């Protein structure tokens, strides 16, 4: 077949509250997740047999790539004897709290299902996605959502404001497992009521929702996160926060012009890889 190319966005966590630790060792969360327009490109082509995943930007064994695992899981569940070749051009920083690998995995699941005439239902795809990683179910939808449970209970948000974002990723990888293991859980108020309250108000200040329970942990390892946040605010952001377990930091801008004016100013400070993009 011809090569199918798909573009895979990343995400930011506009809000991330860790509610409690589960018996299985994972954590229940409540998060507002928003896809944003920084993309990896994935070229997919079927072949008679075998799986080949090429990603020059990642120095990991091929079979450890979450995309490879997604392909294996798909073919196993669909009981299809086929092969596929995948080439990934990375633009989303890896291990940065932006969900790049999860987005790639979700995109490949959806693409294979489409190419092969939908052998799996959406419910089955969502089950496969969750087994691959907590953020993967979100990327099957790719719209602003409230994510609950371990990230698997996804509720789309209607009429989320279309903001622009400047994202800065310090050049250090942070293991999500380390961040959660060093988190001191505090009593969290009823998060459902808090979010419903915000969305129920006609003139609510959406920026007051910016909060990430993991930020204080990652800042202890990467102090430049606070410097980036302060700099983004000085340059006109309406709010700023670390995304996921970090270390990426985003500034929220109410217009394209404001974001694009701030972008070269913070990029010139060499605080990390820097991007300007629209929300999706």
N, C-alpha and C positions, 0 to 999 in steps of 0.2 A: 504493500500500500504506500501511498504518498506519506510524507512526513506531516504530522499534525503538530502545530506549535500552539502552546497555551501560555498565557501570562498569569503569574501567580502573585497576588498582592501580599503585603504583610499586614500586621495589625498593631494597634496600640490599645492598652488597657486604660480607658478614661477613668475607671474606678476599679479597685481590686481590694475586696475585703476577705480576709481569711476567717472563716466562721468557727471551725473546729477541726480536730484531727480525727480521722476515721479509724476504725479497728484494723483496716487493711493497710494502714500507714499513710494513705493519701489524705488530702485535706479537702473539706468542703469549702467552696468559695462562693462569692457573689461578685460578679464583675460586669462592667459595661465595656464591651469590646467593639472596636470600630476598625473596619478594613481601610487601609490607606494605599495610595498609588505609588508605592515602590515595588517593582516587580522583578521576580526571576523569570527567565524564559525557559520553557521545557519543550524539547523536540521529541516526539513519540512516534515510533514506527513499529508495526507488527513484523514478526519474522516467524519462521517455522518452529523454532524451539530455542530455549535458553533465555536468560535474562541478562541484559547488559545495561548498567547504569554508569554513565561517565559524568563526573563533576570535577573539573580541574581545580576549582577553588577550594575543595575540601580535601584535606590530607587524612582521610579515614579509609579503612578497608571498604571495598564496594558493598559487601553484604551487611555492613553496619549502617549504611545509608538508609534513612527512614523510607525513602522512595523505593529502594529494593525490597524492603520488608512489606511495603504496601502492595507491590506487584505480586509478591509471593502469596500474600493473604488473599488478594483478589482471585488469582487463578485457582487457588486451593478451594475457596468457597464456591466459585462459579463452576468448578469441575471442568475447566476448559484446558485442553492440551494445546497451548500456544506459547509463543515466545514474544519478547518485546525488547526493543532497543530505546534507551532514553538518554538524552544529552541535556544536562542542566547548566545554564549560564546564570551564575549567582550574581545578584546585585544587592539582595537583602543580606546584611551582616549576619553571620551564623553565631549562635549562642549569645544573642543580644537582647532577648526579651521581646522580639518582634514576630516570632512564630514563622520564620521563613521555611524551615524544614517541614513543619506541620502543614503549611500552605501547599508546598510542593507535593506532599503525600496525598492531600485531599484532591488536588488537581489531577493527579495521575489516576486515582480511584474513579473520579468522575469521567475522565477521558476514556479509560479502558471500558467502562460501562457503556459509554456512548458508541465507541468504535465497534464493540461486540454486540450491539443491538439490545442493550439493557438486560443482561441476564440476572442482575441483582436488583432488588427493590431498594428504595431509599432507606427503609428501616434497616436492611442488612448492611448497606453501605455505612450507615451511622454507627452500627455495632462494630464493624471493622475499623472505622475511624477512631473510635474510643479506645480500642485495644492497641492502636498505634501510638496514641498520645493524647493528652487532655485537650490540647488546642485544635486537634484535627477536626472534630465535629463542627466547630465554628466555621472553619474554612469550606465546609460543604455548602454553607449558606452564603457566606461573603456579603453580609449586610450588617449594619449596626445591631447588636444583640445584647440582651442580658444573659449571661452564662452562669448557671448554678450547678450544684452538685460538685463533681470534680472538673466541671467544664462541659459536661455532656448534656445538660438540660438547657436548651437554647431557645430563647424567645426573642424574635425580631422586634426592634423598636420602630414604631411608625414616626415619620417626620423628624428624624434626628437632624440637627442643624448641620449644614454643609460647611465645615470649617476647613482651613488650611493649616498645615503642620510643618514645623521645622524640627527635624529629628537629628540628634547628635549621639553617636555611639562611640564611647571611649574604647580604645583598642586593647581591651582585656576581656577574656571570656569568664563568665561567672556560671558555675554549676547550679542549676535550679535546686537540686537536692541539697546542696550546702546551704542555700538561702533558707529553705523551709526548715532544715534541721536546726538552724540558729534563730528561728523566730520564736519569740516569747508571746504566746497567744494571750490576748486580753479579752475580757467580756465584751462582746459586740452587741450593740443594740439591734432591735428588729430591723434588719437590712431591707427586707421586703417592704415594710411600711415606709422606710426612708425613701426608697427609690420611687415607689408609687406616689408618695407625697410630692416629690420633685416634678414628676411628669404630670401630676394633676393640677399644678399651679400654672395659670396662664402666663404669668410674668416671672417664672422661677429663674434663678441665676444658675444656669447649667454648670458654670465654672466652680460653684461651691461643691459639686460632686467629685472634684478631683482629689482622690485619696488612694494611696497604695500602702497597704500594711507591710509589704516586703521592702519598701524603700529604706527604712531605717536600718535594716540588716545589711543591704548591699552598700549603702553609703559608708558603713564602717570599714568596708574593704576597698571602696572606690570613692574617696572623698571628692573627686572632681565632679561627681554627680550634682552635688549642691552648687558648685561653681557654675555648672552649665545651666541649672535651673535659674539661678540668680541672673545670669547673663541674658537668658532668653526673656525674662521679665523686664530687664532693663531695656531690651531692644523692642519692646512693644507687645509681647505675648500677653494674652488675656489670662493665661494660666499655664502652669508647667508641672510636669510629673514624670517620674520614672515609669517605664512600661514593663509589665510582667515582673520577672525576677531581675531585670536589668542586664547590662548597665545602660541601655539606651534611655535617653531622656527626650521628651517631646515638648515643644511649646505650641500652644493653640492660638491661632490667629483668626480674627474674624473676617479677614479679606485676603485675597490673593496678593494684592499690592503690598500689604503690611508684611506678609510672610516672605515675599521675594525681596523686600527691602532689608529684612533682618538677616536673610540667609548668607550673603557674602560677608557681613560683618562678623557673624559668629564663626563662619568657616575659616576666616583669616586668623582666628585665635588658636587654631590647631588643637582643639579640645577632643577631637575624634572625627570619625567619618561623618559627614554632614549632608543632609538631604532636605529638600523642600518639596512638599507634595500635597495634593488634595485628599480629603476624606472621600470615601466611596459610599 
